[in-house]
Amino acid sequence: MNYVANEKQFGDGPSLASSLKVQEEVLTKLNIKINKGDLRLIDRLGELSGRSRSSILVQLISIILNDFLRTMFEEDKDTAAVMALYADAKIGLNYRSRGGWTEIIFGDPDSLEVEFYWSDERKRRKESSGFSLQHDELERRIEELEKKHRGRSEK
């Protein structure tokens, strides 16, 4: 007996395997200096929670970055948006993805506010009134990083 699958029932989206695939991009290791007393505290937290030192540090860094980005958003929404969008792009998320830095500061990634940063309206605003000096400096640094990265990948 032969079985035939009705392919219309499977949809056009990505397969389950590809949607659950772990990113193959190499994660950057960070070398950080931690006070011995703080390290003992982190190790004790690890003992009590059953978590590794590494996972506790990753969570602490995430909390710090989250707080930093939210504060930046309150002071300069445009600069925070550029930072969040760049960070999301670096981890393979686009501006409409869930679970990224953009969602942390804007809430709904499908909002018109997020859409503005990918629109022609943003380009027109930059050419006319412009953005803050901090925003322009961040964009300049991101462009430099991207040029360096392209230069390395071309070699």
OpenMM code with the backbone's topology and positions (N, CA, C; nanometers):
from openmm import Vec3, app, unit

residues = "MET ASN TYR VAL ALA ASN GLU LYS GLN PHE GLY ASP GLY PRO SER LEU ALA SER SER LEU LYS VAL GLN GLU GLU VAL LEU THR LYS LEU ASN ILE LYS ILE ASN LYS GLY ASP LEU ARG LEU ILE ASP ARG LEU GLY GLU LEU SER GLY ARG SER ARG SER SER ILE LEU VAL GLN LEU ILE SER ILE ILE LEU ASN ASP PHE LEU ARG THR MET PHE GLU GLU ASP LYS ASP THR ALA ALA VAL MET ALA LEU TYR ALA ASP ALA LYS ILE GLY LEU ASN TYR ARG SER ARG GLY GLY TRP THR GLU ILE ILE PHE GLY ASP PRO ASP SER LEU GLU VAL GLU PHE TYR TRP SER ASP GLU ARG LYS ARG ARG LYS GLU SER SER GLY PHE SER LEU GLN HIS ASP GLU LEU GLU ARG ARG ILE GLU GLU LEU GLU LYS LYS HIS ARG GLY ARG SER GLU LYS".split()
positions = [
    Vec3(0.0841, -0.1172, 0.0000),
    Vec3(0.0000, 0.0000, 0.0000),
    Vec3(0.0893, 0.1244, 0.0000),
    Vec3(0.0627, 0.2171, -0.0903),
    Vec3(0.1380, 0.3417, -0.0989),
    Vec3(0.0603, 0.4540, -0.0335),
    Vec3(0.1342, 0.5398, 0.0374),
    Vec3(0.0738, 0.6561, 0.1015),
    Vec3(0.1206, 0.7813, 0.0285),
    Vec3(0.0303, 0.8756, 0.0117),
    Vec3(0.0634, 1.0020, -0.0539),
    Vec3(0.0289, 1.1135, 0.0435),
    Vec3(0.1263, 1.2009, 0.0664),
    Vec3(0.1051, 1.3135, 0.1572),
    Vec3(0.0418, 1.4295, 0.0813),
    Vec3(-0.0574, 1.4888, 0.1424),
    Vec3(-0.1198, 1.6076, 0.0841),
    Vec3(-0.0360, 1.7277, 0.1271),
    Vec3(0.0503, 1.7763, 0.0390),
    Vec3(0.1449, 1.8827, 0.0724),
    Vec3(0.0770, 2.0146, 0.1049),
    Vec3(-0.0451, 2.0347, 0.0596),
    Vec3(-0.1185, 2.1577, 0.0897),
    Vec3(-0.1470, 2.1702, 0.2395),
    Vec3(-0.1521, 2.0598, 0.3092),
    Vec3(-0.1807, 2.0602, 0.4526),
    Vec3(-0.0624, 2.1076, 0.5365),
    Vec3(0.0566, 2.1143, 0.4768),
    Vec3(0.1768, 2.1489, 0.5523),
    Vec3(0.2080, 2.2979, 0.5525),
    Vec3(0.1484, 2.3740, 0.4680),
    Vec3(0.1722, 2.5181, 0.4655),
    Vec3(0.3023, 2.5557, 0.3967),
    Vec3(0.3252, 2.6867, 0.3890),
    Vec3(0.4420, 2.7377, 0.3183),
    Vec3(0.5526, 2.7853, 0.4113),
    Vec3(0.5319, 2.7808, 0.5406),
    Vec3(0.6297, 2.8329, 0.6358),
    Vec3(0.7525, 2.7453, 0.6469),
    Vec3(0.8464, 2.7874, 0.7305),
    Vec3(0.9678, 2.7075, 0.7496),
    Vec3(0.9355, 2.5762, 0.8205),
    Vec3(1.0179, 2.4784, 0.7975),
    Vec3(0.9969, 2.3498, 0.8628),
    Vec3(1.0248, 2.3629, 1.0122),
    Vec3(0.9740, 2.2697, 1.0876),
    Vec3(0.9962, 2.2703, 1.2314),
    Vec3(1.1455, 2.2618, 1.2621),
    Vec3(1.2175, 2.1807, 1.1869),
    Vec3(1.3610, 2.1667, 1.2092),
    Vec3(1.4344, 2.2974, 1.1859),
    Vec3(1.3998, 2.3694, 1.0797),
    Vec3(1.4709, 2.4941, 1.0517),
    Vec3(1.4307, 2.6050, 1.1480),
    Vec3(1.3067, 2.6027, 1.1971),
    Vec3(1.2657, 2.7072, 1.2905),
    Vec3(1.3269, 2.6868, 1.4289),
    Vec3(1.3635, 2.5645, 1.4627),
    Vec3(1.4238, 2.5363, 1.5926),
    Vec3(1.5757, 2.5273, 1.5861),
    Vec3(1.6310, 2.5439, 1.4685),
    Vec3(1.7755, 2.5322, 1.4484),
    Vec3(1.8495, 2.6390, 1.5283),
    Vec3(1.9476, 2.5979, 1.6012),
    Vec3(2.0289, 2.6905, 1.6789),
    Vec3(2.1165, 2.7702, 1.5833),
    Vec3(2.1287, 2.8982, 1.6107),
    Vec3(2.2116, 2.9806, 1.5238),
    Vec3(2.3533, 2.9264, 1.5204),
    Vec3(2.4097, 2.9240, 1.4016),
    Vec3(2.5431, 2.8707, 1.3845),
    Vec3(2.6509, 2.9755, 1.4021),
    Vec3(2.6090, 3.1008, 1.4231),
    Vec3(2.7056, 3.2083, 1.4390),
    Vec3(2.7857, 3.1860, 1.5677),
    Vec3(2.9134, 3.2064, 1.5589),
    Vec3(3.0003, 3.1880, 1.6739),
    Vec3(2.9733, 3.2983, 1.7757),
    Vec3(2.9493, 3.2579, 1.8983),
    Vec3(2.9261, 3.3555, 2.0033),
    Vec3(3.0602, 3.4106, 2.0503),
    Vec3(3.0626, 3.5385, 2.0734),
    Vec3(3.1834, 3.6029, 2.1196),
    Vec3(3.1997, 3.5769, 2.2687),
    Vec3(3.3196, 3.5413, 2.3065),
    Vec3(3.3479, 3.5246, 2.4480),
    Vec3(3.3881, 3.6593, 2.5056),
    Vec3(3.3457, 3.6825, 2.6249),
    Vec3(3.3815, 3.8064, 2.6927),
    Vec3(3.4741, 3.7746, 2.8090),
    Vec3(3.5772, 3.8506, 2.8214),
    Vec3(3.6629, 3.8421, 2.9381),
    Vec3(3.6278, 3.9597, 3.0274),
    Vec3(3.5783, 3.9275, 3.1455),
    Vec3(3.5426, 4.0342, 3.2379),
    Vec3(3.6138, 4.0113, 3.3703),
    Vec3(3.6479, 4.1182, 3.4329),
    Vec3(3.7150, 4.1108, 3.5613),
    Vec3(3.6100, 4.1293, 3.6705),
    Vec3(3.6067, 4.0349, 3.7625),
    Vec3(3.5079, 4.0380, 3.8700),
    Vec3(3.5802, 4.0324, 4.0035),
    Vec3(3.5419, 4.1200, 4.0905),
    Vec3(3.5951, 4.1241, 4.2259),
    Vec3(3.5745, 3.9870, 4.2922),
    Vec3(3.6740, 3.9402, 4.3697),
    Vec3(3.6657, 3.8079, 4.4329),
    Vec3(3.5435, 3.7939, 4.5218),
    Vec3(3.5100, 3.8999, 4.5942),
    Vec3(3.3914, 3.8957, 4.6794),
    Vec3(3.2643, 3.8787, 4.5984),
    Vec3(3.2566, 3.9493, 4.4861),
    Vec3(3.1402, 3.9364, 4.3982),
    Vec3(3.1345, 3.7966, 4.3371),
    Vec3(3.2503, 3.7427, 4.3040),
    Vec3(3.2550, 3.6088, 4.2459),
    Vec3(3.2079, 3.5041, 4.3471),
    Vec3(3.2463, 3.5216, 4.4726),
    Vec3(3.1989, 3.4291, 4.5771),
    Vec3(3.0469, 3.4374, 4.5896),
    Vec3(2.9929, 3.5586, 4.5812),
    Vec3(2.8483, 3.5772, 4.5875),
    Vec3(2.7794, 3.5079, 4.4696),
    Vec3(2.8349, 3.5252, 4.3509),
    Vec3(2.7786, 3.4613, 4.2317),
    Vec3(2.7856, 3.3095, 4.2449),
    Vec3(2.8976, 3.2580, 4.2946),
    Vec3(2.9113, 3.1131, 4.3143),
    Vec3(2.8101, 3.0616, 4.4168),
    Vec3(2.7871, 3.1378, 4.5213),
    Vec3(2.6896, 3.0988, 4.6239),
    Vec3(2.5484, 3.0975, 4.5658),
    Vec3(2.5178, 3.1987, 4.4850),
    Vec3(2.3881, 3.2010, 4.4158),
    Vec3(2.3729, 3.0770, 4.3276),
    Vec3(2.4827, 3.0401, 4.2618),
    Vec3(2.4810, 2.9215, 4.1774),
    Vec3(2.4541, 2.7958, 4.2574),
    Vec3(2.5165, 2.7842, 4.3733),
    Vec3(2.4936, 2.6682, 4.4597),
    Vec3(2.3483, 2.6609, 4.5032),
    Vec3(2.2943, 2.7740, 4.5439),
    Vec3(2.1563, 2.7768, 4.5930),
    Vec3(2.0535, 2.7533, 4.4824),
    Vec3(2.0827, 2.8023, 4.3622),
    Vec3(1.9851, 2.7915, 4.2538),
    Vec3(2.0098, 2.6727, 4.1613),
    Vec3(2.1276, 2.6103, 4.1754),
    Vec3(2.1595, 2.4976, 4.0880),
    Vec3(2.1953, 2.5412, 3.9469),
    Vec3(2.2390, 2.6650, 3.9340),
    Vec3(2.2749, 2.7182, 3.8024),
    Vec3(2.4250, 2.7425, 3.7962),
    Vec3(2.4762, 2.7469, 3.6757),
    Vec3(2.6193, 2.7685, 3.6575),
    Vec3(2.6538, 2.9157, 3.6763),
    Vec3(2.7792, 2.9401, 3.7063),
    Vec3(2.8295, 3.0775, 3.7169),
    Vec3(2.8042, 3.1520, 3.5864),
    Vec3(2.8278, 3.0856, 3.4763),
    Vec3(2.8106, 3.1461, 3.3450),
    Vec3(2.6659, 3.1907, 3.3222),
    Vec3(2.5704, 3.1054, 3.3548),
    Vec3(2.4302, 3.1417, 3.3314),
    Vec3(2.3879, 3.2580, 3.4204),
    Vec3(2.4402, 3.2641, 3.5423),
    Vec3(2.4088, 3.3756, 3.6318),
    Vec3(2.4679, 3.5047, 3.5760),
    Vec3(2.5915, 3.4993, 3.5276),
    Vec3(2.6537, 3.6183, 3.4695),
    Vec3(2.5803, 3.6654, 3.3442),
    Vec3(2.5383, 3.5720, 3.2609),
    Vec3(2.4638, 3.6091, 3.1408),
    Vec3(2.3339, 3.6791, 3.1799),
    Vec3(2.2666, 3.6270, 3.2812),
    Vec3(2.1420, 3.6898, 3.3253),
    Vec3(2.1684, 3.8288, 3.3841),
    Vec3(2.2748, 3.8421, 3.4628),
    Vec3(2.3082, 3.9735, 3.5192),
    Vec3(2.3396, 4.0753, 3.4089),
    Vec3(2.4170, 4.0335, 3.3106),
    Vec3(2.4509, 4.1231, 3.1998),
    Vec3(2.3251, 4.1609, 3.1228),
    Vec3(2.2370, 4.0649, 3.1020),
    Vec3(2.1119, 4.0926, 3.0320),
    Vec3(2.0266, 4.1938, 3.1088),
    Vec3(2.0199, 4.1802, 3.2397),
    Vec3(1.9431, 4.2739, 3.3221),
    Vec3(2.0034, 4.4135, 3.3131),
    Vec3(2.1353, 4.4215, 3.3199),
    Vec3(2.2046, 4.5512, 3.3120),
    Vec3(2.1797, 4.6161, 3.1761),
    Vec3(2.1937, 4.5380, 3.0677),
    Vec3(2.1712, 4.5924, 2.9336),
    Vec3(2.0256, 4.6341, 2.9139),
    Vec3(1.9346, 4.5545, 2.9670),
    Vec3(1.7929, 4.5872, 2.9589),
    Vec3(1.7654, 4.7211, 3.0276),
    Vec3(1.8187, 4.7381, 3.1479),
    Vec3(1.8011, 4.8631, 3.2220),
    Vec3(1.8647, 4.9804, 3.1466),
    Vec3(1.9844, 4.9580, 3.0935),
    Vec3(2.0545, 5.0616, 3.0171),
    Vec3(1.9714, 5.1056, 2.8967),
    Vec3(1.9176, 5.0090, 2.8235),
    Vec3(1.8411, 5.0395, 2.7039),
    Vec3(1.7106, 5.1120, 2.7376),
    Vec3(1.6443, 5.0701, 2.8442),
    Vec3(1.5205, 5.1378, 2.8853),
    Vec3(1.5478, 5.2823, 2.9284),
    Vec3(1.6572, 5.3033, 3.0010),
    Vec3(1.6940, 5.4385, 3.0418),
    Vec3(1.7267, 5.5231, 2.9191),
    Vec3(1.8017, 5.4652, 2.8268),
    Vec3(1.8350, 5.5356, 2.7037),
    Vec3(1.7077, 5.5708, 2.6273),
    Vec3(1.6112, 5.4797, 2.6265),
    Vec3(1.4851, 5.5015, 2.5560),
    Vec3(1.4094, 5.6208, 2.6150),
    Vec3(1.4131, 5.6339, 2.7474),
    Vec3(1.3462, 5.7472, 2.8126),
    Vec3(1.4147, 5.8791, 2.7778),
    Vec3(1.5466, 5.8765, 2.7638),
    Vec3(1.6230, 5.9988, 2.7374),
    Vec3(1.6297, 6.0335, 2.5886),
    Vec3(1.6434, 5.9317, 2.5039),
    Vec3(1.6605, 5.9542, 2.3601),
    Vec3(1.6094, 5.8312, 2.2851),
    Vec3(1.4813, 5.8337, 2.2551),
    Vec3(1.4142, 5.7199, 2.1928),
    Vec3(1.4812, 5.6772, 2.0618),
    Vec3(1.5238, 5.7742, 1.9818),
    Vec3(1.5839, 5.7426, 1.8521),
    Vec3(1.7145, 5.6652, 1.8666),
    Vec3(1.7980, 5.7074, 1.9607),
    Vec3(1.9253, 5.6394, 1.9829),
    Vec3(1.9017, 5.4983, 2.0364),
    Vec3(1.8082, 5.4846, 2.1283),
    Vec3(1.7755, 5.3525, 2.1828),
    Vec3(1.7236, 5.2601, 2.0734),
    Vec3(1.6441, 5.3142, 1.9826),
    Vec3(1.5907, 5.2331, 1.8734),
    Vec3(1.7028, 5.1822, 1.7833),
    Vec3(1.7981, 5.2690, 1.7503),
    Vec3(1.9109, 5.2272, 1.6658),
    Vec3(1.9910, 5.1173, 1.7364),
    Vec3(2.0152, 5.1360, 1.8665),
    Vec3(2.0903, 5.0366, 1.9435),
    Vec3(2.0165, 4.9025, 1.9453),
    Vec3(1.8869, 4.9057, 1.9718),
    Vec3(1.8081, 4.7824, 1.9793),
    Vec3(1.8014, 4.7127, 1.8436),
    Vec3(1.7780, 4.7887, 1.7392),
    Vec3(1.7691, 4.7296, 1.6058),
    Vec3(1.9019, 4.6671, 1.5638),
    Vec3(2.0123, 4.7343, 1.5966),
    Vec3(2.1446, 4.6810, 1.5639),
    Vec3(2.1718, 4.5524, 1.6439),
    Vec3(2.1403, 4.5548, 1.7733),
    Vec3(2.1622, 4.4361, 1.8570),
    Vec3(2.0794, 4.3186, 1.8064),
    Vec3(1.9543, 4.3447, 1.7695),
    Vec3(1.8701, 4.2376, 1.7160),
    Vec3(1.9283, 4.1819, 1.5863),
    Vec3(1.9740, 4.2700, 1.4993),
    Vec3(2.0324, 4.2249, 1.3726),
    Vec3(2.1553, 4.1376, 1.3967),
    Vec3(2.2352, 4.1725, 1.4974),
    Vec3(2.3562, 4.0949, 1.5275),
    Vec3(2.3240, 3.9534, 1.5729),
    Vec3(2.2068, 3.9327, 1.6327),
    Vec3(2.1706, 3.7976, 1.6764),
    Vec3(2.0732, 3.7301, 1.5796),
    Vec3(2.0585, 3.7902, 1.4610),
    Vec3(1.9788, 3.7263, 1.3566),
    Vec3(1.8300, 3.7553, 1.3620),
    Vec3(1.7883, 3.8573, 1.4352),
    Vec3(1.6467, 3.8926, 1.4410),
    Vec3(1.6221, 4.0155, 1.3552),
    Vec3(1.5055, 4.0231, 1.2934),
    Vec3(1.4715, 4.1463, 1.2238),
    Vec3(1.3840, 4.2308, 1.3156),
    Vec3(1.3489, 4.3491, 1.2712),
    Vec3(1.2802, 4.4421, 1.3593),
    Vec3(1.1384, 4.3984, 1.3968),
    Vec3(1.0856, 4.2989, 1.3314),
    Vec3(0.9518, 4.2502, 1.3653),
    Vec3(0.9554, 4.1216, 1.4475),
    Vec3(1.0738, 4.0772, 1.4836),
    Vec3(1.0873, 3.9534, 1.5593),
    Vec3(1.0431, 3.9720, 1.7039),
    Vec3(0.9970, 3.8661, 1.7594),
    Vec3(0.9596, 3.8646, 1.9013),
    Vec3(1.0812, 3.8201, 1.9823),
    Vec3(1.0904, 3.8698, 2.1048),
    Vec3(1.1955, 3.8250, 2.1946),
    Vec3(1.3269, 3.8988, 2.1825),
    Vec3(1.3315, 4.0043, 2.1039),
    Vec3(1.4550, 4.0791, 2.0875),
    Vec3(1.4558, 4.2071, 2.1684),
    Vec3(1.5628, 4.2829, 2.1501),
    Vec3(1.5788, 4.4098, 2.2219),
    Vec3(1.4758, 4.5124, 2.1762),
    Vec3(1.4377, 4.5074, 2.0488),
    Vec3(1.3374, 4.6009, 1.9982),
    Vec3(1.2052, 4.5822, 2.0715),
    Vec3(1.1687, 4.4586, 2.0947),
    Vec3(1.0443, 4.4317, 2.1670),
    Vec3(1.0528, 4.4793, 2.3114),
    Vec3(1.1713, 4.4722, 2.3711),
    Vec3(1.1876, 4.5166, 2.5101),
    Vec3(1.1532, 4.6643, 2.5239),
    Vec3(1.1998, 4.7458, 2.4293),
    Vec3(1.1756, 4.8893, 2.4465),
    Vec3(1.0461, 4.9381, 2.3841),
    Vec3(0.9996, 4.8750, 2.2752),
    Vec3(0.8783, 4.9223, 2.2095),
    Vec3(0.7549, 4.8404, 2.2437),
    Vec3(0.7742, 4.7250, 2.3029),
    Vec3(0.6595, 4.6380, 2.3256),
    Vec3(0.6300, 4.5607, 2.1988),
    Vec3(0.5264, 4.5976, 2.1305),
    Vec3(0.4838, 4.5287, 2.0091),
    Vec3(0.5763, 4.5629, 1.8922),
    Vec3(0.6515, 4.4634, 1.8390),
    Vec3(0.7423, 4.4925, 1.7276),
    Vec3(0.6703, 4.5307, 1.5991),
    Vec3(0.5387, 4.5122, 1.5926),
    Vec3(0.4628, 4.5500, 1.4737),
    Vec3(0.4050, 4.6910, 1.4843),
    Vec3(0.4432, 4.7638, 1.5877),
    Vec3(0.3874, 4.8979, 1.6064),
    Vec3(0.4382, 4.9942, 1.4996),
    Vec3(0.3625, 5.0987, 1.4783),
    Vec3(0.4026, 5.2006, 1.3801),
    Vec3(0.5308, 5.2699, 1.4231),
    Vec3(0.5531, 5.2768, 1.5534),
    Vec3(0.6740, 5.3414, 1.6043),
    Vec3(0.7990, 5.2670, 1.5583),
    Vec3(0.7961, 5.1350, 1.5646),
    Vec3(0.9097, 5.0548, 1.5175),
    Vec3(0.9213, 5.0675, 1.3660),
    Vec3(0.8094, 5.0659, 1.3000),
    Vec3(0.8070, 5.0755, 1.1540),
    Vec3(0.8765, 5.2028, 1.1055),
    Vec3(0.8643, 5.3114, 1.1819),
    Vec3(0.9251, 5.4394, 1.1457),
    Vec3(1.0749, 5.4263, 1.1200),
    Vec3(1.1442, 5.3443, 1.2003),
    Vec3(1.2895, 5.3331, 1.1903),
    Vec3(1.3345, 5.2567, 1.0670),
    Vec3(1.2408, 5.1985, 0.9939),
    Vec3(1.2738, 5.1298, 0.8689),
    Vec3(1.2105, 5.1992, 0.7496),
    Vec3(1.1528, 5.3153, 0.7720),
    Vec3(1.0772, 5.3815, 0.6661),
    Vec3(1.1564, 5.4945, 0.6002),
    Vec3(1.1021, 5.5430, 0.4893),
    Vec3(1.1600, 5.6581, 0.4212),
    Vec3(1.1427, 5.7845, 0.5047),
    Vec3(1.0401, 5.7866, 0.5902),
    Vec3(1.0158, 5.9020, 0.6769),
    Vec3(1.1370, 5.9276, 0.7667),
    Vec3(1.2000, 5.8230, 0.8156),
    Vec3(1.3189, 5.8366, 0.8999),
    Vec3(1.4316, 5.9036, 0.8208),
    Vec3(1.4485, 5.8593, 0.6967),
    Vec3(1.5539, 5.9179, 0.6124),
    Vec3(1.5281, 6.0660, 0.5878),
    Vec3(1.4005, 6.1016, 0.5633),
    Vec3(1.3665, 6.2427, 0.5420),
    Vec3(1.3921, 6.3247, 0.6681),
    Vec3(1.3595, 6.2684, 0.7841),
    Vec3(1.3826, 6.3403, 0.9091),
    Vec3(1.5311, 6.3617, 0.9315),
    Vec3(1.6109, 6.2613, 0.9009),
    Vec3(1.7558, 6.2740, 0.9196),
    Vec3(1.8121, 6.3849, 0.8309),
    Vec3(1.7614, 6.3945, 0.7091),
    Vec3(1.8100, 6.4967, 0.6167),
    Vec3(1.7631, 6.6368, 0.6553),
    Vec3(1.6455, 6.6479, 0.7176),
    Vec3(1.5938, 6.7818, 0.7509),
    Vec3(1.6386, 6.8245, 0.8909),
    Vec3(1.5668, 6.7837, 0.9923),
    Vec3(1.5982, 6.8296, 1.1281),
    Vec3(1.7050, 6.7449, 1.1952),
    Vec3(1.7168, 6.6227, 1.1523),
    Vec3(1.8189, 6.5358, 1.2086),
    Vec3(1.7814, 6.4741, 1.3415),
    Vec3(1.8782, 6.4070, 1.3982),
    Vec3(1.8627, 6.3389, 1.5258),
    Vec3(1.9652, 6.3966, 1.6227),
    Vec3(1.9710, 6.3417, 1.7425),
    Vec3(2.0656, 6.3904, 1.8426),
    Vec3(2.2094, 6.3571, 1.8031),
    Vec3(2.3038, 6.4268, 1.8644),
    Vec3(2.4460, 6.3985, 1.8397),
    Vec3(2.4804, 6.2563, 1.8830),
    Vec3(2.4210, 6.2124, 1.9934),
    Vec3(2.4450, 6.0763, 2.0429),
    Vec3(2.3969, 5.9741, 1.9389),
    Vec3(2.2820, 5.9978, 1.8798),
    Vec3(2.2271, 5.9098, 1.7769),
    Vec3(2.3210, 5.9036, 1.6568),
    Vec3(2.3632, 6.0210, 1.6102),
    Vec3(2.4514, 6.0258, 1.4930),
    Vec3(2.5846, 5.9566, 1.5206),
    Vec3(2.6384, 5.9735, 1.6409),
    Vec3(2.7641, 5.9082, 1.6774),
    Vec3(2.7473, 5.7568, 1.6819),
    Vec3(2.6370, 5.7098, 1.7366),
    Vec3(2.6111, 5.5660, 1.7409),
    Vec3(2.5994, 5.5098, 1.5997),
    Vec3(2.5274, 5.5771, 1.5132),
    Vec3(2.5162, 5.5305, 1.3745),
    Vec3(2.6526, 5.5272, 1.3056),
    Vec3(2.7352, 5.6290, 1.3314),
    Vec3(2.8689, 5.6329, 1.2724),
    Vec3(2.9515, 5.5129, 1.3199),
    Vec3(2.9450, 5.4830, 1.4483),
    Vec3(3.0217, 5.3699, 1.5026),
    Vec3(2.9715, 5.2364, 1.4472),
    Vec3(2.8410, 5.2235, 1.4339),
    Vec3(2.7850, 5.1003, 1.3780),
    Vec3(2.8316, 5.0831, 1.2338),
    Vec3(2.8310, 5.1905, 1.1571),
    Vec3(2.8794, 5.1833, 1.0183),
    Vec3(3.0252, 5.1405, 1.0137),
    Vec3(3.1081, 5.1917, 1.1053),
    Vec3(3.2490, 5.1516, 1.1111),
    Vec3(3.2617, 5.0033, 1.1428),
    Vec3(3.1842, 4.9557, 1.2397),
    Vec3(3.1882, 4.8139, 1.2750),
    Vec3(3.1476, 4.7264, 1.1566),
    Vec3(3.0449, 4.7683, 1.0861),
    Vec3(2.9989, 4.6904, 0.9711),
    Vec3(3.1020, 4.6895, 0.8590),
    Vec3(3.1710, 4.8010, 0.8384),
    Vec3(3.2782, 4.8059, 0.7371),
    Vec3(3.3911, 4.7113, 0.7753),
    Vec3(3.4288, 4.7117, 0.9039),
    Vec3(3.5344, 4.6204, 0.9496),
    Vec3(3.4932, 4.4762, 0.9287),
    Vec3(3.3694, 4.4465, 0.9623),
    Vec3(3.3187, 4.3104, 0.9501),
    Vec3(3.3161, 4.2664, 0.8027),
    Vec3(3.2718, 4.3559, 0.7150),
    Vec3(3.2718, 4.3240, 0.5708),
    Vec3(3.4143, 4.3042, 0.5218),
    Vec3(3.5058, 4.3866, 0.5701),
    Vec3(3.6460, 4.3756, 0.5301),
    Vec3(3.7056, 4.2416, 0.5684),
    Vec3(3.6717, 4.1931, 0.6882),
    Vec3(3.7215, 4.0636, 0.7343),
    Vec3(3.6619, 3.9497, 0.6544),
    Vec3(3.5330, 3.9598, 0.6226),
    Vec3(3.4678, 3.8503, 0.5504),
    Vec3(3.5108, 3.8423, 0.4047),
    Vec3(3.5624, 3.9521, 0.3501),
    Vec3(3.6096, 3.9523, 0.2121),
    Vec3(3.7479, 3.8888, 0.1986),
    Vec3(3.8199, 3.8802, 0.3090),
    Vec3(3.9568, 3.8240, 0.3043),
    Vec3(3.9569, 3.6760, 0.2953),
] * unit.nanometer
topology = app.Topology()
chain = topology.addChain("A")
for resn in residues:
    res = topology.addResidue(resn, chain)
    for name in ("N", "CA", "C"):
        topology.addAtom(name, app.Element.getBySymbol(name[0]), res)
